[in-house]
């Protein structure tokens, strides 16, 4: 029997587990899916916006995999903590696949970035998604004006949540504290700002269009910003998704700005943040430099500056992988060096160690991109299986994990958390509501863990 640990229960980890057991190349494969959180599904639970029910429904697909009798979920187990090093983990399993994602957000690297009110979109998403590591501080939603820096789907998500308000989120599983803060939010102006033009933005058209359908909110685009984009006059050379994006923002630019009492979203382009402006230790605005196309697909500064009022600034400019002590790490790319998923140590494949997902390829692609990525890694591992299975490992590593001080939450423990969240929702007159803190999750899981 080949025993494999998959570290991370998001899509890349679950797809890897699925590929390992459904191929008949190696009979008798058993997979433990480990996660430092008591809950499975990774960014599908803690990264997909609560109002995106269709995407969140992917949890059903992941659930079916984790309920396979050959796969076991072990939550509340953190690799790198309590003596569970990669070396120790490899003593407990024939092979280990790391699917730990890219948990660190990129910084702007400009003056004022550490002022109060300057936060990462990652923190904001974690807060409204009930991640137990998130700060429960209300997120400064007493602000009148917010600036979101970025031009990808995360920037669109946080812009939409800021502009949507709380009442429309009541039917979702957003935690009660975040819902209350959003219901009483003072934010009325949200500006989403990109350093390049709409022809180069990375959001998908469906998510972009949603901004124009929010009740009580309007969208505007400055036609002068669009005119700077070489693709504005003739977008025929752009990829299809970029052409569609340009059509959407072109339509908004043709509409007069609505200065009514509702919330307002403004999309700005060709502006690069150079400084966050402060007042009494808090963000009061952002200084941008106007950029222009450089003729080579990038932009250059023009020396023309513009100050924009904001009491809340969220940066959404990408993610980076986080080094895991005991594994090699490529700082330049934020990934673990590998060959077809096999971890490389000093350029040589390390027997029994593999990677999949963002820690393998970088924070690129959509959820579906994890499927071929996981398939490649699983194929490499199964090809190596005859040599890997010769080592002796414990029949069940859970006892060793407990000896190290870990208290694994198994699948029945997760089901107990689900029931507790459903009961919490009923007590609040809502549907299922996420438990947002470590103690609450562990307490809910404990009777069945």
Protein Blocks (a to p, Z undefined) as FASTA:
>chain_A
ZZdddedjbfklmmmmmmmmmpckbghiacddddfbfbehijmmmmpcfklmmlmmmmmm
mmmmmmpmkbccdehiaehiehiafklmmmmpmbdcddebjabccdekighklgghiacf
klmmmmmnopakbccehnopmbfbdcdedjdfklmmmmmmmmnommlmmmmmbdfklmmm
mmmpcbfbdcdddfbdfklpcbdfklmmmmmmcghiacdddfklmmmpmklmmmmlpcfk
lmmmmmmmmmmmmpccdfbfbdcddddehiacfbdcdeehiafbdcddddddehlopacd
ehiacddddfbdcddebccddddehiacdfknopacdeehiaceehiacehiacehjlln
opedjfklmmmmmmmmmmmmmmmmmmmmmpccdfblklmmmmnopacddfklmmmmmmmm
mmmmmmnopacdddfbfklmmmmmmmmZZ
